[in-house]
Amino acid sequence: MVDSSGGGGSGRMRLRVTGRPVATGSGAHLRRLLDTGPMLRGTFFHPPDPVVAFLYASRADLLRLGALFRLAATSPHSALHVPAPAGPGPMRARTTALLVAREDTGLRPSDWPVLRRVLRRDGTPLRVSAPAPRPTERPDGVRRLADRHPARFVEHAGASFVLARPEILFWMGDSLTAAGESVAADPGIHRRGESYRDDWAGFFDPDRSDEQMHALCVVAADPIFHRARWQRRHAADA
């Protein structure tokens, strides 16, 4: 599903998605949904309960998600749609579909009933190219922008929306890529099959109030790196 110019997330990444044209309210710039379909089957988004959300994803999915967030950051006409997986997630908590877009697309959570109908129609297979990541350390000007204009999280009718300015979405994408690149060398994931990577504190609510989501915890959950799993399989084959 993914064709990358490099061995990991360090270069431009090309991904296969399904483009679905949409027509939203007047004044909106949104023209299409980029639907990931089953590509991110190892990704589970748990909305906040009450103020902290969790994103569980495999290493490969973190790298893909990082690229897709950057793609959403560069397009004022596209929104990213990550379906909710059919099966249960790693947490005993509900999961939702995730929609990501620049705030200037005009995407509104109240558009979700219309977008759900769009997702049932045939779409156009696309191969999209996402920008290469940047270092996750940002200059003070971008950090001040995040403080003044934090990302917005809204849950509506069983879907979760992340809406932000382009610079913030790009930064989020770079954070996901960095999380994915760090997985293989993390000792925790070798012991338990999962590892906490980041909390995105400050992207959504710099003041950390109790009235809205103020952190999104990114957890790498990738059994392929779990040594005990391979040891059990080796013992069973012996």
Contacts in CASP RR format, 6 or more apart in sequence:
PFRMAT RR
TARGET T0000
AUTHOR 0000-0000-0000
METHOD contacts of the structure
MODEL  1
MVDSSGGGGSGRMRLRVTGRPVATGSGAHLRRLLDTGPMLRGTFFHPPDP
VVAFLYASRADLLRLGALFRLAATSPHSALHVPAPAGPGPMRARTTALLV
AREDTGLRPSDWPVLRRVLRRDGTPLRVSAPAPRPTERPDGVRRLADRHP
ARFVEHAGASFVLARPEILFWMGDSLTAAGESVAADPGIHRRGESYRDDW
AGFFDPDRSDEQMHALCVVAADPIFHRARWQRRHAADA
1 15 0 8 1.000
1 16 0 8 1.000
1 39 0 8 1.000
2 13 0 8 1.000
2 14 0 8 1.000
2 15 0 8 1.000
2 16 0 8 1.000
2 39 0 8 1.000
2 60 0 8 1.000
2 64 0 8 1.000
3 13 0 8 1.000
3 14 0 8 1.000
3 15 0 8 1.000
3 127 0 8 1.000
4 11 0 8 1.000
4 12 0 8 1.000
4 13 0 8 1.000
4 14 0 8 1.000
4 63 0 8 1.000
5 11 0 8 1.000
5 12 0 8 1.000
5 13 0 8 1.000
5 14 0 8 1.000
8 63 0 8 1.000
8 181 0 8 1.000
9 63 0 8 1.000
9 67 0 8 1.000
9 133 0 8 1.000
9 177 0 8 1.000
9 180 0 8 1.000
9 181 0 8 1.000
10 132 0 8 1.000
10 133 0 8 1.000
10 181 0 8 1.000
11 132 0 8 1.000
11 133 0 8 1.000
12 129 0 8 1.000
12 130 0 8 1.000
12 131 0 8 1.000
12 132 0 8 1.000
13 63 0 8 1.000
13 64 0 8 1.000
13 67 0 8 1.000
13 129 0 8 1.000
13 130 0 8 1.000
14 127 0 8 1.000
14 128 0 8 1.000
14 129 0 8 1.000
14 130 0 8 1.000
15 36 0 8 1.000
15 39 0 8 1.000
15 64 0 8 1.000
15 67 0 8 1.000
15 68 0 8 1.000
15 71 0 8 1.000
15 127 0 8 1.000
15 128 0 8 1.000
15 130 0 8 1.000
16 39 0 8 1.000
16 125 0 8 1.000
16 126 0 8 1.000
16 127 0 8 1.000
16 128 0 8 1.000
17 34 0 8 1.000
17 35 0 8 1.000
17 36 0 8 1.000
17 37 0 8 1.000
17 39 0 8 1.000
17 68 0 8 1.000
17 125 0 8 1.000
17 126 0 8 1.000
17 128 0 8 1.000
18 34 0 8 1.000
18 35 0 8 1.000
18 37 0 8 1.000
18 123 0 8 1.000
18 124 0 8 1.000
18 125 0 8 1.000
18 126 0 8 1.000
19 32 0 8 1.000
19 33 0 8 1.000
19 34 0 8 1.000
19 35 0 8 1.000
19 123 0 8 1.000
19 124 0 8 1.000
19 125 0 8 1.000
19 126 0 8 1.000
20 32 0 8 1.000
20 33 0 8 1.000
20 35 0 8 1.000
20 118 0 8 1.000
20 119 0 8 1.000
20 121 0 8 1.000
20 123 0 8 1.000
20 124 0 8 1.000
21 31 0 8 1.000
21 32 0 8 1.000
21 118 0 8 1.000
22 30 0 8 1.000
22 31 0 8 1.000
22 32 0 8 1.000
22 33 0 8 1.000
22 114 0 8 1.000
22 115 0 8 1.000
22 118 0 8 1.000
24 30 0 8 1.000
24 106 0 8 1.000
24 107 0 8 1.000
24 108 0 8 1.000
24 111 0 8 1.000
24 114 0 8 1.000
25 108 0 8 1.000
25 111 0 8 1.000
27 106 0 8 1.000
28 105 0 8 1.000
28 106 0 8 1.000
28 107 0 8 1.000
28 108 0 8 1.000
29 76 0 8 1.000
29 77 0 8 1.000
29 104 0 8 1.000
29 105 0 8 1.000
29 106 0 8 1.000
30 77 0 8 1.000
30 78 0 8 1.000
30 79 0 8 1.000
30 101 0 8 1.000
30 105 0 8 1.000
30 106 0 8 1.000
30 107 0 8 1.000
31 77 0 8 1.000
31 78 0 8 1.000
32 77 0 8 1.000
32 78 0 8 1.000
32 79 0 8 1.000
33 78 0 8 1.000
33 79 0 8 1.000
33 80 0 8 1.000
33 81 0 8 1.000
33 115 0 8 1.000
33 118 0 8 1.000
33 119 0 8 1.000
34 68 0 8 1.000
34 71 0 8 1.000
34 72 0 8 1.000
34 78 0 8 1.000
34 79 0 8 1.000
34 80 0 8 1.000
34 81 0 8 1.000
34 126 0 8 1.000
34 128 0 8 1.000
35 81 0 8 1.000
35 83 0 8 1.000
35 119 0 8 1.000
35 123 0 8 1.000
36 64 0 8 1.000
36 68 0 8 1.000
36 80 0 8 1.000
36 81 0 8 1.000
36 82 0 8 1.000
36 83 0 8 1.000
37 83 0 8 1.000
38 83 0 8 1.000
39 64 0 8 1.000
40 57 0 8 1.000
40 61 0 8 1.000
40 64 0 8 1.000
40 65 0 8 1.000
40 82 0 8 1.000
40 83 0 8 1.000
41 85 0 8 1.000
42 56 0 8 1.000
42 57 0 8 1.000
42 58 0 8 1.000
42 61 0 8 1.000
42 85 0 8 1.000
42 221 0 8 1.000
43 55 0 8 1.000
43 56 0 8 1.000
43 57 0 8 1.000
43 58 0 8 1.000
43 61 0 8 1.000
43 65 0 8 1.000
43 82 0 8 1.000
43 85 0 8 1.000
44 54 0 8 1.000
44 55 0 8 1.000
44 56 0 8 1.000
44 57 0 8 1.000
44 85 0 8 1.000
44 89 0 8 1.000
44 90 0 8 1.000
44 91 0 8 1.000
44 95 0 8 1.000
44 221 0 8 1.000
45 53 0 8 1.000
45 54 0 8 1.000
45 55 0 8 1.000
45 56 0 8 1.000
45 82 0 8 1.000
45 84 0 8 1.000
45 95 0 8 1.000
45 96 0 8 1.000
45 97 0 8 1.000
45 98 0 8 1.000
45 160 0 8 1.000
46 53 0 8 1.000
46 54 0 8 1.000
46 55 0 8 1.000
46 56 0 8 1.000
46 89 0 8 1.000
46 91 0 8 1.000
46 93 0 8 1.000
46 94 0 8 1.000
46 95 0 8 1.000
47 53 0 8 1.000
47 94 0 8 1.000
47 96 0 8 1.000
47 155 0 8 1.000
47 160 0 8 1.000
48 153 0 8 1.000
48 155 0 8 1.000
48 213 0 8 1.000
49 93 0 8 1.000
50 210 0 8 1.000
51 205 0 8 1.000
51 210 0 8 1.000
51 211 0 8 1.000
51 212 0 8 1.000
51 213 0 8 1.000
51 214 0 8 1.000
51 215 0 8 1.000
52 213 0 8 1.000
52 214 0 8 1.000
52 215 0 8 1.000
52 216 0 8 1.000
52 217 0 8 1.000
53 153 0 8 1.000
53 160 0 8 1.000
53 213 0 8 1.000
53 215 0 8 1.000
53 216 0 8 1.000
53 217 0 8 1.000
54 91 0 8 1.000
54 93 0 8 1.000
54 216 0 8 1.000
54 217 0 8 1.000
54 219 0 8 1.000
55 216 0 8 1.000
55 217 0 8 1.000
55 218 0 8 1.000
55 219 0 8 1.000
56 89 0 8 1.000
56 90 0 8 1.000
56 91 0 8 1.000
56 194 0 8 1.000
56 219 0 8 1.000
56 220 0 8 1.000
56 221 0 8 1.000
57 65 0 8 1.000
57 176 0 8 1.000
57 218 0 8 1.000
57 219 0 8 1.000
57 220 0 8 1.000
57 221 0 8 1.000
58 220 0 8 1.000
58 221 0 8 1.000
58 222 0 8 1.000
58 224 0 8 1.000
59 180 0 8 1.000
59 183 0 8 1.000
59 184 0 8 1.000
59 220 0 8 1.000
59 222 0 8 1.000
59 224 0 8 1.000
59 225 0 8 1.000
62 176 0 8 1.000
62 177 0 8 1.000
62 179 0 8 1.000
62 180 0 8 1.000
62 183 0 8 1.000
62 197 0 8 1.000
62 218 0 8 1.000
62 220 0 8 1.000
63 176 0 8 1.000
63 177 0 8 1.000
63 180 0 8 1.000
63 181 0 8 1.000
65 82 0 8 1.000
65 173 0 8 1.000
65 176 0 8 1.000
66 130 0 8 1.000
66 133 0 8 1.000
66 172 0 8 1.000
66 173 0 8 1.000
66 174 0 8 1.000
66 175 0 8 1.000
66 176 0 8 1.000
66 177 0 8 1.000
67 130 0 8 1.000
67 131 0 8 1.000
67 173 0 8 1.000
67 177 0 8 1.000
68 80 0 8 1.000
68 82 0 8 1.000
68 100 0 8 1.000
68 130 0 8 1.000
69 80 0 8 1.000
69 100 0 8 1.000
69 169 0 8 1.000
69 170 0 8 1.000
69 172 0 8 1.000
69 173 0 8 1.000
69 176 0 8 1.000
70 130 0 8 1.000
70 131 0 8 1.000
70 133 0 8 1.000
70 169 0 8 1.000
70 170 0 8 1.000
70 173 0 8 1.000
70 174 0 8 1.000
71 78 0 8 1.000
71 80 0 8 1.000
71 128 0 8 1.000
71 130 0 8 1.000
71 131 0 8 1.000
72 78 0 8 1.000
72 79 0 8 1.000
72 80 0 8 1.000
72 100 0 8 1.000
72 101 0 8 1.000
72 102 0 8 1.000
72 169 0 8 1.000
73 102 0 8 1.000
73 131 0 8 1.000
73 166 0 8 1.000
73 167 0 8 1.000
73 168 0 8 1.000
73 169 0 8 1.000
73 170 0 8 1.000
73 173 0 8 1.000
74 131 0 8 1.000
74 166 0 8 1.000
74 170 0 8 1.000
75 102 0 8 1.000
76 102 0 8 1.000
76 104 0 8 1.000
76 105 0 8 1.000
77 105 0 8 1.000
78 101 0 8 1.000
78 105 0 8 1.000
79 99 0 8 1.000
79 100 0 8 1.000
79 101 0 8 1.000
79 105 0 8 1.000
79 107 0 8 1.000
80 98 0 8 1.000
80 99 0 8 1.000
80 100 0 8 1.000
80 101 0 8 1.000
81 97 0 8 1.000
81 98 0 8 1.000
81 99 0 8 1.000
81 115 0 8 1.000
81 119 0 8 1.000
82 97 0 8 1.000
82 98 0 8 1.000
82 99 0 8 1.000
82 100 0 8 1.000
83 97 0 8 1.000
84 95 0 8 1.000
84 96 0 8 1.000
84 97 0 8 1.000
84 98 0 8 1.000
85 95 0 8 1.000
89 95 0 8 1.000
90 194 0 8 1.000
90 219 0 8 1.000
90 221 0 8 1.000
96 155 0 8 1.000
96 158 0 8 1.000
96 159 0 8 1.000
96 160 0 8 1.000
97 158 0 8 1.000
97 159 0 8 1.000
97 160 0 8 1.000
98 159 0 8 1.000
98 160 0 8 1.000
98 162 0 8 1.000
99 107 0 8 1.000
99 112 0 8 1.000
99 115 0 8 1.000
99 159 0 8 1.000
99 160 0 8 1.000
99 161 0 8 1.000
99 162 0 8 1.000
100 161 0 8 1.000
100 162 0 8 1.000
100 163 0 8 1.000
100 169 0 8 1.000
101 107 0 8 1.000
101 161 0 8 1.000
101 162 0 8 1.000
101 163 0 8 1.000
102 163 0 8 1.000
102 164 0 8 1.000
102 165 0 8 1.000
102 166 0 8 1.000
102 169 0 8 1.000
103 152 0 8 1.000
103 163 0 8 1.000
103 164 0 8 1.000
103 165 0 8 1.000
104 165 0 8 1.000
107 161 0 8 1.000
107 163 0 8 1.000
109 154 0 8 1.000
109 155 0 8 1.000
109 156 0 8 1.000
109 157 0 8 1.000
109 159 0 8 1.000
109 161 0 8 1.000
110 156 0 8 1.000
112 156 0 8 1.000
112 157 0 8 1.000
112 158 0 8 1.000
112 159 0 8 1.000
113 157 0 8 1.000
131 170 0 8 1.000
133 173 0 8 1.000
133 174 0 8 1.000
133 177 0 8 1.000
133 178 0 8 1.000
134 170 0 8 1.000
134 174 0 8 1.000
135 174 0 8 1.000
136 171 0 8 1.000
136 174 0 8 1.000
136 175 0 8 1.000
136 178 0 8 1.000
138 171 0 8 1.000
142 167 0 8 1.000
142 171 0 8 1.000
145 165 0 8 1.000
145 167 0 8 1.000
145 168 0 8 1.000
146 167 0 8 1.000
146 168 0 8 1.000
146 171 0 8 1.000
146 202 0 8 1.000
146 203 0 8 1.000
146 206 0 8 1.000
147 202 0 8 1.000
147 206 0 8 1.000
149 164 0 8 1.000
149 165 0 8 1.000
149 168 0 8 1.000
150 164 0 8 1.000
150 168 0 8 1.000
150 202 0 8 1.000
150 203 0 8 1.000
150 204 0 8 1.000
150 205 0 8 1.000
150 206 0 8 1.000
151 162 0 8 1.000
151 163 0 8 1.000
151 164 0 8 1.000
151 165 0 8 1.000
151 168 0 8 1.000
151 169 0 8 1.000
151 172 0 8 1.000
151 203 0 8 1.000
151 204 0 8 1.000
152 161 0 8 1.000
152 162 0 8 1.000
152 163 0 8 1.000
152 164 0 8 1.000
152 204 0 8 1.000
153 160 0 8 1.000
153 161 0 8 1.000
153 162 0 8 1.000
153 163 0 8 1.000
153 204 0 8 1.000
153 212 0 8 1.000
153 213 0 8 1.000
153 216 0 8 1.000
154 160 0 8 1.000
154 161 0 8 1.000
154 163 0 8 1.000
155 161 0 8 1.000
162 169 0 8 1.000
162 172 0 8 1.000
164 172 0 8 1.000
164 203 0 8 1.000
168 203 0 8 1.000
171 203 0 8 1.000
172 200 0 8 1.000
172 203 0 8 1.000
175 198 0 8 1.000
175 200 0 8 1.000
175 218 0 8 1.000
176 218 0 8 1.000
178 198 0 8 1.000
179 197 0 8 1.000
179 198 0 8 1.000
179 218 0 8 1.000
179 220 0 8 1.000
180 197 0 8 1.000
180 220 0 8 1.000
182 197 0 8 1.000
183 189 0 8 1.000
183 195 0 8 1.000
183 197 0 8 1.000
183 220 0 8 1.000
183 222 0 8 1.000
183 225 0 8 1.000
184 225 0 8 1.000
186 195 0 8 1.000
186 197 0 8 1.000
186 220 0 8 1.000
186 225 0 8 1.000
188 194 0 8 1.000
188 195 0 8 1.000
189 195 0 8 1.000
189 220 0 8 1.000
189 222 0 8 1.000
189 225 0 8 1.000
189 226 0 8 1.000
190 225 0 8 1.000
190 226 0 8 1.000
190 227 0 8 1.000
191 226 0 8 1.000
191 227 0 8 1.000
191 228 0 8 1.000
192 226 0 8 1.000
193 221 0 8 1.000
193 222 0 8 1.000
193 223 0 8 1.000
193 225 0 8 1.000
193 226 0 8 1.000
193 229 0 8 1.000
194 219 0 8 1.000
194 220 0 8 1.000
194 221 0 8 1.000
194 222 0 8 1.000
195 219 0 8 1.000
195 220 0 8 1.000
196 217 0 8 1.000
196 218 0 8 1.000
196 219 0 8 1.000
197 218 0 8 1.000
197 219 0 8 1.000
197 220 0 8 1.000
198 217 0 8 1.000
198 218 0 8 1.000
199 215 0 8 1.000
199 216 0 8 1.000
199 217 0 8 1.000
199 218 0 8 1.000
200 215 0 8 1.000
200 216 0 8 1.000
200 217 0 8 1.000
200 218 0 8 1.000
201 208 0 8 1.000
201 214 0 8 1.000
201 215 0 8 1.000
202 208 0 8 1.000
202 214 0 8 1.000
202 215 0 8 1.000
203 216 0 8 1.000
204 212 0 8 1.000
204 213 0 8 1.000
204 214 0 8 1.000
204 215 0 8 1.000
204 216 0 8 1.000
205 212 0 8 1.000
205 213 0 8 1.000
205 214 0 8 1.000
205 215 0 8 1.000
207 214 0 8 1.000
208 214 0 8 1.000
208 215 0 8 1.000
223 229 0 8 1.000
END
